[in-house]
Amino acid sequence: MERSSAMHAPPVTLRAPREIEQIARAARTAADAIREAMSACREGGTTGEVAARAAHSFESAGAAGLFRGYRQGNSPPFPADVCVSVNEEVVHGVPGRRVLCAGDAVSIDVGIKVDGWCADMAASVVVPGSASGCPERVRRIEFMIGTARAMIRLAAARAAPGVRWSVIARELEHSAYGAGFGIVTEYVGHGIGRDLHEPPKVPCYETGFDGDDFVLREGMVLAVEPILTFARTPMAGRHAVDSQGLPAWRTPVRLLADGWTVATADDSPAVHEERLLAITAGGCRVLADV
């Protein structure tokens, strides 16, 4: 195990191949749980049932959930094992009695630990069925999910030792803009290993990011997680910035009363995809997919 100074950021732990295999094992368990949860995304089902399906899957595999009891800032402890966000809910959706309808966009986020190694993955799906009166909306959500997944594939294709993350982030930002979607800038990816959230911060945008840039090195393991929305300022050009120096076409968000669920300010749909990427001598490896 070796530490890398990521520009001026906190040191980043570089993982040995055997350690990456342990993280990959946890990632596969998380991916299995997400697939199980996706199968529970049915018309008339509830977000609580979706979360229960995921938790049963990873607990049966010997993994421990990391979300229940998690604290962030002044928020209360997170009350569930899995985040399930629906439609306008961007991240950290608290599962419960909300009933799913055909055409809903459902994002499932799983964080687990297996034998001391963490995995954090998310994926989105459209609830199947006859979404009356809104086939175009469903097609656009499906395209948005595909765009987010394509962004992860692009990151994996570009990632290699010696590449600055900002170069990749710029391409990801352009991909989201070119597809016609807004981005959420409040939440970014991160390193992962023994802890769920480790340095560095890993944004899927470059414009106005106030964190440190870093150079990829063999042994880094990163959670890459684009969050896309329908909401975008129509007249904002690709390089336009707002008063904070961030992309003018980013999506404003709001925190709901439960202290955890984050939603788009205008209630437009959002999707969230997250995969773990390990930097190898020859490029990059996606540790598990959904």
C-alpha positions in Angstrom: 0.0 0.0 0.0 1.3 3.4 -1.0 0.1 7.0 -0.6 0.0 9.5 -3.4 -0.2 13.3 -2.9 -3.0 14.3 -5.3 -1.8 17.8 -6.2 -2.7 19.8 -3.0 -5.5 17.5 -1.9 -5.4 15.0 1.0 -3.2 12.0 0.3 -4.8 9.2 -1.8 -4.2 5.6 -0.9 -2.9 3.5 -3.7 -4.2 -0.1 -3.5 -2.2 -3.3 -4.3 -3.7 -5.7 -6.8 -4.8 -8.1 -4.0 -6.6 -5.2 -2.3 -8.3 -4.2 -5.5 -9.6 -7.7 -5.9 -11.2 -7.4 -2.4 -12.9 -4.2 -3.4 -14.0 -5.8 -6.6 -15.6 -8.6 -4.6 -17.5 -6.1 -2.6 -18.5 -4.3 -5.8 -19.9 -7.5 -7.3 -22.0 -8.0 -4.2 -23.3 -4.5 -4.4 -24.1 -4.9 -8.1 -26.0 -8.2 -7.4 -28.0 -6.3 -4.8 -28.9 -3.5 -7.2 -30.0 -6.0 -9.8 -32.3 -7.7 -7.2 -33.7 -4.3 -6.3 -34.3 -3.4 -9.9 -36.4 -6.6 -10.2 -38.6 -5.2 -7.4 -39.3 -2.0 -9.3 -42.8 -2.8 -10.4 -46.0 -0.8 -10.7 -47.8 -0.8 -7.3 -44.7 -1.8 -5.4 -43.1 0.5 -2.8 -39.7 2.0 -2.3 -39.5 0.1 1.0 -39.9 -3.2 -0.9 -37.2 -2.2 -3.3 -34.8 -1.4 -0.5 -35.7 -4.6 1.4 -34.9 -6.7 -1.7 -31.4 -5.1 -2.0 -30.6 -5.4 1.7 -31.7 -9.1 1.7 -29.4 -9.7 -1.3 -26.2 -8.2 0.2 -26.9 -9.5 3.7 -27.3 -13.0 2.4 -23.9 -12.6 0.7 -22.3 -11.7 4.1 -22.0 -8.0 3.5 -22.8 -5.3 6.0 -24.8 -2.2 4.9 -23.1 1.1 5.5 -26.0 3.6 5.1 -28.2 3.0 8.1 -27.1 5.3 10.9 -24.8 7.3 8.6 -24.5 11.0 9.6 -23.9 13.9 7.3 -23.6 17.5 8.7 -26.7 18.3 10.8 -28.9 15.6 9.3 -30.3 12.9 11.5 -28.9 9.4 11.2 -29.9 7.8 7.8 -32.9 5.5 8.7 -32.5 2.8 6.0 -30.0 0.3 4.5 -30.4 1.5 0.9 -31.2 4.8 -0.8 -34.1 4.7 -3.2 -34.8 8.0 -5.1 -37.8 8.4 -7.4 -38.4 10.9 -10.2 -37.5 14.3 -8.8 -35.5 12.8 -6.0 -31.8 13.2 -6.9 -30.0 11.3 -4.2 -30.4 9.9 -0.6 -34.0 9.0 -1.0 -35.4 7.5 2.2 -37.4 4.3 1.2 -40.8 3.7 2.7 -44.4 3.6 1.6 -44.1 5.6 -1.6 -45.9 3.6 -4.3 -44.2 3.2 -7.7 -46.0 3.9 -10.9 -45.3 2.8 -14.5 -42.8 5.2 -16.0 -41.2 6.3 -12.7 -37.4 6.8 -12.7 -36.0 4.9 -9.7 -32.4 5.3 -8.6 -31.0 2.6 -6.2 -27.8 3.4 -4.2 -26.1 0.7 -2.2 -23.1 1.1 0.1 -21.7 -2.1 1.8 -18.6 -3.6 3.4 -17.3 -7.1 2.8 -14.4 -8.4 5.0 -13.3 -4.8 5.7 -13.6 -3.5 2.1 -16.2 -1.1 0.9 -18.3 -0.7 -2.3 -20.6 2.1 -3.3 -22.7 1.7 -6.4 -25.9 3.1 -7.9 -28.1 2.5 -10.9 -31.4 3.8 -12.3 -34.3 2.1 -14.0 -37.7 3.0 -15.4 -40.6 1.1 -13.8 -42.1 -1.0 -16.6 -45.8 -0.8 -17.6 -48.1 1.4 -19.5 -47.2 5.0 -18.6 -50.3 6.6 -19.8 -49.9 9.8 -21.6 -46.2 10.2 -21.3 -44.3 7.9 -23.6 -41.9 10.7 -24.7 -41.0 11.3 -21.0 -40.2 7.7 -20.5 -38.1 7.6 -23.6 -36.2 10.7 -22.4 -35.6 9.2 -19.0 -34.2 6.0 -20.6 -32.0 8.1 -22.8 -30.8 10.0 -19.7 -29.9 6.7 -18.0 -28.0 5.6 -21.1 -26.2 8.9 -21.2 -25.1 8.6 -17.6 -23.8 5.1 -18.2 -22.0 6.2 -21.3 -20.3 8.9 -19.3 -18.9 6.2 -17.0 -17.7 4.2 -19.9 -16.1 7.3 -21.3 -14.3 7.9 -18.0 -13.1 4.3 -18.0 -11.8 4.6 -21.5 -9.9 7.8 -20.8 -8.5 6.9 -17.4 -4.9 5.8 -17.2 -1.8 6.6 -15.1 -0.6 10.1 -15.7 -3.9 11.5 -16.9 -5.3 14.5 -15.0 -8.8 14.0 -13.8 -9.9 17.5 -14.9 -9.3 16.4 -18.5 -11.7 13.5 -18.1 -14.2 15.7 -16.1 -14.2 18.2 -19.0 -15.3 15.5 -21.4 -17.9 14.2 -19.1 -19.3 17.7 -18.7 -19.5 18.1 -22.4 -21.2 14.8 -22.8 -24.0 15.8 -20.4 -24.4 19.2 -22.1 -24.4 17.7 -25.6 -27.1 15.2 -24.7 -29.3 18.1 -23.4 -29.3 17.3 -19.7 -28.6 19.3 -16.6 -26.0 18.2 -14.0 -26.0 18.3 -10.3 -22.8 19.8 -8.9 -23.5 19.5 -5.2 -22.6 15.8 -5.1 -19.5 14.2 -6.6 -17.6 10.9 -6.7 -14.9 9.9 -4.4 -12.1 7.5 -3.5 -13.1 4.3 -1.8 -11.4 1.4 0.0 -11.4 0.7 3.7 -13.8 3.6 4.2 -16.9 4.4 2.1 -15.7 7.9 1.3 -12.0 8.6 0.9 -9.9 11.2 -1.0 -10.0 12.4 -3.7 -13.2 14.2 -4.7 -14.1 13.0 -8.2 -16.4 15.4 -10.1 -18.2 14.6 -13.4 -17.8 18.3 -14.4 -14.8 20.7 -14.6 -16.3 24.2 -14.8 -16.1 25.9 -11.4 -15.2 22.7 -9.4 -13.7 24.1 -6.2 -11.8 20.9 -5.2 -8.3 19.9 -6.1 -7.3 18.4 -9.5 -5.3 15.2 -9.3 -3.2 13.0 -11.6 -4.3 9.4 -11.9 -1.9 6.7 -10.6 -1.9 3.0 -10.7 -3.7 1.6 -7.6 -6.3 4.4 -7.3 -9.9 3.2 -6.8 -12.5 5.8 -7.6 -16.3 5.9 -7.4 -17.5 7.8 -10.5 -21.1 8.9 -10.3 -22.8 11.2 -12.8 -26.2 12.6 -11.7 -28.3 14.0 -14.6 -31.6 15.8 -14.8 -34.2 17.1 -17.2 -33.7 20.6 -15.7 -31.4 22.9 -17.6 -31.4 26.6 -18.4 -32.4 26.6 -22.1 -30.3 29.6 -23.2 -27.1 28.7 -21.2 -24.2 28.0 -23.5 -21.8 25.2 -22.9 -19.2 27.5 -21.4 -21.6 29.8 -19.6 -21.1 30.2 -15.8 -23.3 31.4 -13.0 -22.4 33.8 -10.2 -20.5 31.0 -8.4 -18.5 30.2 -11.4 -20.3 26.9 -11.9 -22.0 25.7 -15.2 -25.0 28.0 -15.8 -26.9 25.0 -17.0 -26.5 23.0 -13.8 -29.6 21.9 -11.9 -30.6 23.6 -8.6 -31.6 21.2 -5.8 -33.4 21.3 -2.5 -33.3 19.3 0.7 -36.6 17.7 1.7 -38.1 17.8 5.2 -36.7 14.3 6.2 -33.3 15.9 6.3 -31.8 13.5 3.7 -33.7 13.3 0.4 -32.4 15.8 -2.1 -34.7 16.8 -5.0 -34.6 19.0 -8.1 -35.8 22.5 -7.4 -38.4 22.3 -10.2 -39.4 18.6 -9.6 -38.0 17.5 -12.9 -36.7 13.8 -13.1 -33.2 12.8 -12.2 -31.1 9.7 -12.6 -27.9 8.5 -10.7 -25.4 6.0 -11.9 -22.2 5.0 -10.0 -19.5 2.5 -10.7 -16.1 1.8 -9.2 -13.0 2.3 -11.4 -9.5 0.9 -10.5 -6.6 2.5 -12.3 -4.2 -0.2 -13.6 -0.8 -0.1 -15.3 -2.5 -0.3 -18.7 -5.5 1.9 -18.1 -8.6 1.3 -16.1 -10.8 -1.5 -14.9 -14.5 -1.3 -14.0 -14.8 -3.4 -10.9 -18.4 -4.4 -11.5 -21.4 -3.4 -13.6 -25.1 -3.6 -13.3 
